[in-house]
């Protein structure tokens, strides 16, 4: 099916264009506490199947990259010109931000708590995603990622999260259906960024002791940092710190 509708979005602020991409089951309002528009003209999008965007299959990372690129062009921007966008993505959005930079001109990427080192899911987990236990499985996964997040913020996130099995399994297709070789080849393409592109990977959960080295091997010059708060949502736990770090990184 052809996706010929525009992503739901809003744009606020002045300065260089920055695209903010939310995580799976979320929507653009999850960026509300994060005042990036202090320094940037911020384009927030609802991914396909999320928020107010059309629920039009297929749902996937590659499709989302092109959706965002098409939206930027439709707004009269020149994403291939002298001032392409910065892209910031949380969780699934971090993968999409990375994949965008691999395909289209980008000024820099900030990936918020999303490891790019992935492999096929075990059969029992794949069955849970596509089975009757989907909602319980997803809630359990997210609960394990709250970490040091304030309980009131946890409650708000979970209240506003939308669990749609078709959308979720669509975005997780590489982990659910692809063999290790196919997934590895796709991962290589997704992390094949232009030399020298600023790339910051901020981790509130532990990606593994050797992840920084692995990432630097894939994306030379990439910076991996541990955030002050141990949570999958460091941008929400400390939004002022997050805005400052993003601004400093992109201004360097």
C-alpha positions as CSV (number, residue, x, y, z in Angstrom):
1,X,0.0,0.0,0.0
2,X,1.3,3.4,-0.9
3,X,1.6,5.9,1.9
4,X,0.4,9.2,0.3
5,X,-0.6,11.0,3.5
6,X,1.5,13.3,5.5
7,X,2.7,12.5,9.0
8,X,1.0,14.4,11.8
9,X,3.5,16.9,13.0
10,X,4.2,20.3,14.6
11,X,7.0,22.8,14.2
12,X,8.1,25.3,16.8
13,X,11.1,27.5,17.6
14,X,13.8,29.3,15.6
15,X,17.2,28.3,14.4
16,X,18.5,25.2,12.6
17,X,16.0,22.5,11.8
18,X,15.9,19.6,14.3
19,X,13.7,16.6,13.8
20,X,12.5,14.9,17.0
21,X,11.5,11.2,16.7
22,X,9.6,9.5,19.5
23,X,9.8,5.8,20.6
24,X,7.5,2.9,19.8
25,X,4.0,3.1,21.3
26,X,4.5,6.9,21.9
27,X,3.8,10.1,20.0
28,X,5.2,13.5,19.5
29,X,3.6,14.8,22.7
30,X,6.2,12.8,24.7
31,X,8.7,15.5,23.8
32,X,6.6,18.2,25.5
33,X,8.8,18.5,28.6
34,X,12.0,18.8,26.4
35,X,12.3,22.4,25.3
36,X,14.6,21.9,22.4
37,X,13.0,24.9,20.7
38,X,15.2,27.1,22.9
39,X,17.9,26.5,20.3
40,X,16.3,24.9,17.3
41,X,13.4,24.9,15.0
42,X,11.9,21.7,16.1
43,X,9.9,19.4,13.8
44,X,8.1,16.8,15.9
45,X,6.4,13.9,14.1
46,X,4.0,11.1,14.9
47,X,5.4,8.0,13.2
48,X,3.2,6.0,10.9
49,X,0.7,4.1,13.1
50,X,1.3,6.4,16.1
51,X,-0.4,9.4,17.5
52,X,-2.5,11.3,14.9
53,X,-0.6,9.9,11.9
54,X,-2.4,7.5,9.5
55,X,-2.4,3.9,10.4
56,X,-1.2,2.7,7.0
57,X,0.8,-0.5,6.7
58,X,3.6,-1.4,6.3
59,X,5.0,-0.2,9.6
60,X,8.8,-0.1,9.7
61,X,12.0,1.8,10.1
62,X,12.8,2.2,6.5
63,X,9.3,3.4,5.7
64,X,9.6,5.9,8.6
65,X,12.8,7.3,7.2
66,X,11.2,8.1,3.9
67,X,8.0,9.4,5.6
68,X,10.1,11.9,7.5
69,X,12.2,12.9,4.5
70,X,9.0,13.4,2.4
71,X,7.5,15.5,5.2
72,X,10.5,17.8,5.4
73,X,10.4,18.4,1.6
74,X,6.6,19.0,1.7
75,X,7.2,21.8,4.3
76,X,9.4,23.7,1.8
77,X,12.6,22.7,3.5
78,X,15.7,21.6,1.5
79,X,16.9,18.5,3.3
80,X,19.6,17.9,0.7
81,X,20.9,21.5,0.7
82,X,23.5,23.3,2.7
83,X,21.6,23.1,6.0
84,X,20.1,19.6,6.4
85,X,18.4,18.7,9.6
86,X,19.7,17.5,12.9
87,X,17.9,14.4,14.0
88,X,17.2,13.3,17.6
89,X,15.5,10.0,18.3
90,X,14.5,8.1,21.5
91,X,14.4,4.3,21.6
92,X,13.0,3.2,18.2
93,X,13.4,6.8,17.2
94,X,17.1,6.4,17.8
95,X,17.3,3.7,15.1
96,X,15.2,5.8,12.7
97,X,17.4,8.8,13.3
98,X,20.5,6.7,12.5
99,X,18.9,5.1,9.4
100,X,17.9,8.6,8.3
101,X,21.5,9.8,8.5
102,X,22.6,6.8,6.5
103,X,20.2,7.6,3.6
104,X,19.9,11.4,3.6
105,X,22.1,14.4,4.4
106,X,22.1,15.1,8.1
107,X,24.0,17.6,10.3
108,X,24.2,15.3,13.3
109,X,22.4,12.6,15.3
110,X,21.6,12.1,18.9
111,X,20.4,8.6,19.8
112,X,18.6,8.4,23.1
113,X,19.1,5.1,24.8
114,X,18.9,2.7,21.9
115,X,21.5,0.1,21.3
116,X,22.2,-0.5,17.6
117,X,23.7,-4.0,18.3
118,X,20.7,-6.3,17.8
119,X,20.0,-9.9,16.9
120,X,17.0,-12.0,16.1
121,X,14.6,-12.5,19.0
122,X,14.3,-15.8,20.7
123,X,11.3,-17.8,19.6
124,X,9.4,-17.4,22.9
125,X,9.7,-13.6,22.8
126,X,8.7,-13.5,19.1
127,X,5.6,-15.6,20.0
128,X,4.7,-13.3,22.8
129,X,4.9,-10.2,20.5
130,X,2.5,-11.9,18.0
131,X,0.4,-13.8,20.5
132,X,-2.4,-13.2,23.0
133,X,0.1,-12.2,25.6
134,X,1.3,-9.2,23.6
135,X,0.1,-6.4,26.0
136,X,1.5,-8.1,29.1
137,X,4.8,-8.8,27.4
138,X,5.2,-5.2,26.2
139,X,4.2,-3.8,29.6
140,X,6.8,-6.0,31.3
141,X,9.5,-5.0,28.9
142,X,8.9,-1.3,29.5
143,X,8.6,-1.7,33.2
144,X,12.1,-3.1,33.2
145,X,13.4,0.1,31.7
146,X,11.9,2.7,34.0
147,X,14.9,2.7,36.3
148,X,15.3,5.9,38.3
149,X,12.4,7.6,36.6
150,X,10.0,9.4,39.0
151,X,6.9,7.2,39.7
152,X,4.6,10.0,38.7
153,X,6.3,10.3,35.4
154,X,6.2,6.5,34.9
155,X,2.4,6.6,35.5
156,X,2.0,9.4,33.0
157,X,4.0,7.6,30.3
158,X,2.1,4.3,30.8
159,X,-1.2,6.1,30.7
160,X,-0.4,7.8,27.4
161,X,1.3,4.8,25.7
162,X,-0.7,3.1,22.9
163,X,-0.3,-0.6,22.5
164,X,-1.2,-1.7,18.9
165,X,0.0,-5.2,18.1
166,X,0.0,-4.7,14.3
167,X,2.1,-1.5,14.5
168,X,4.4,-2.9,17.1
169,X,5.1,-6.2,15.3
170,X,5.5,-4.3,12.1
171,X,8.3,-2.1,13.5
172,X,9.9,-5.2,15.1
173,X,9.8,-7.3,11.9
174,X,13.6,-7.3,11.5
175,X,13.9,-8.9,15.0
176,X,10.9,-11.2,14.5
177,X,11.4,-12.5,11.0
178,X,14.9,-12.0,9.7
179,X,17.7,-14.4,10.1
180,X,21.0,-13.3,11.7
181,X,22.7,-12.7,8.4
182,X,19.9,-10.6,6.9
183,X,19.6,-8.6,10.1
184,X,23.4,-8.1,10.3
185,X,23.5,-6.8,6.7
186,X,20.6,-4.4,7.3
187,X,22.4,-3.2,10.5
188,X,25.5,-2.5,8.5
189,X,23.6,-0.4,6.0
190,X,21.8,1.4,8.8
191,X,25.0,2.4,10.5
192,X,26.9,3.3,7.4
193,X,27.0,7.0,8.1
194,X,29.1,9.7,6.3
195,X,32.6,10.1,7.7
196,X,32.8,12.8,10.4
197,X,29.1,13.0,11.0
198,X,28.5,14.1,14.6
199,X,26.9,11.2,16.4
200,X,26.0,11.1,20.2
201,X,24.6,8.0,21.8
202,X,23.2,8.7,25.3
203,X,22.5,5.7,27.4
204,X,20.4,5.6,30.6
205,X,20.4,1.8,30.5
206,X,23.5,-0.4,30.2
207,X,24.3,-1.2,26.6
208,X,27.2,-3.4,27.6
209,X,30.8,-2.7,28.6
210,X,32.2,-3.0,25.1
211,X,29.3,-1.1,23.4
212,X,31.2,2.2,23.0
213,X,34.0,0.3,21.1
214,X,31.5,-1.6,19.0
215,X,29.7,1.7,18.1
216,X,32.9,3.5,17.3
217,X,33.9,0.6,15.0
218,X,30.5,1.0,13.1
219,X,30.3,4.8,13.2
220,X,33.9,6.2,13.5
221,X,33.9,9.2,15.8
222,X,30.6,8.3,17.5
223,X,30.5,9.4,21.2
224,X,28.7,7.1,23.7
225,X,27.9,8.5,27.1
226,X,26.1,7.4,30.3
227,X,23.4,9.8,31.3
228,X,23.2,11.1,34.9
229,X,19.9,9.2,35.5
230,X,19.7,5.5,35.0
231,X,16.5,5.2,32.9
232,X,15.4,4.5,29.4
233,X,13.9,8.1,29.5
234,X,16.9,10.3,30.4
235,X,15.4,13.2,28.3
236,X,12.3,13.1,30.4
237,X,14.1,12.5,33.7
238,X,16.2,15.6,33.3
239,X,14.9,17.6,30.4
240,X,17.0,20.7,31.1
241,X,20.2,18.7,31.2
242,X,19.2,16.9,28.0
243,X,18.6,20.1,26.1
244,X,21.9,21.6,27.2
245,X,23.8,18.4,26.2
246,X,22.2,18.3,22.8
247,X,22.8,21.9,22.1
248,X,26.5,21.7,23.3
249,X,27.1,18.6,21.1
250,X,25.6,20.0,17.9
251,X,27.3,23.4,18.5
252,X,30.7,21.9,19.0
